[in-house]
Amino acid sequence: MAEELSEYSKSQLTLRNGQDKPQIWVAYRGFIYDVGESRLWKNGMHYEHWAGQDLTEELQEAPHSESVFSKFQIVGKLKDQ
């Protein structure tokens, strides 16, 4: 049986930016991913993107596909606001 994922609000996600809290999380299509192990997200920033945000819209302009998220652990779900 799958473990139930915790839900986080956008304001809770915002704190997981590598600055306010040590976690470095981003959201994509309603799921929250821990990207803290990635050297590309060092200090909570990846190119012009900051951690602690929903990157669903921004991914359209990225040079990679959504498959990049398969490398990271899902840590929760983004609450509908």
N, C-alpha and C positions, 0 to 999 in steps of 0.2 A: 504494500500500500504506500502510495506517495505521501511524503511529508507535506503538511499544509504550510504554505508560504505566508509569512507575515506581510501585512499591508502597511505601507508608509505613505504619508501625505507628501505633496510636493515640497512643503516647508521642511519636513523631516529629511527628505532627500537632499535638499539644498545644503543642509549641514554636513553631509557626507562628501565634502569637496576636497579633502586632504589638508585643509587649513583649519576650519572650525572644529572638526573631529578628525581622527586619524583615518577613518575609512575613506576610500575613494570609489564612489559608486556613480553609475549613470543608469538612466532608464532608456528602454527602447521597446516600443509597442506594448507598454503596460507592465513589462518585467524590469526588475532592477538587477543590475549586474555589478559584481565586485571586480573592478579593473585595477585594484591596488598592486597586483603582482606584475603588471605590465610596465616595462621601462618606458613605454611611450606615454604613460600617464603619470610620470614622475611629478611630484608636487601638485597633483590634481589638475594638470593642464595637458592637453594634447592638441598641438598646433593652436588654432584659435578657439578651441572648445574647452570649457571648464567642466570639471566633474561636479556632481550634485545637480545635474540637469537632465531633462528628458531630451534625448538626442534624436527622436524619431524623425522630426522634420529635417534636421541638419544632415542626416545620413544620405539624403538624396544628392547632396553636393560632394560627398566624400569620394575619394579615389578607390574605395573598397566597397564590397557588398556587405549585407547584413550577416553573412556567414562569419564575420570577424567576432561576433558575439558568442559563437559556439566555443571559443577558447576560454570563456569566463564563467564563473559560477553564478547562478541565479540566487540572489539572497532575499528576494521579496517581490511583491507586486505593488505597483503604483495605485493608490486609491483614486477612484473617480472623484473629481472635485465638484 
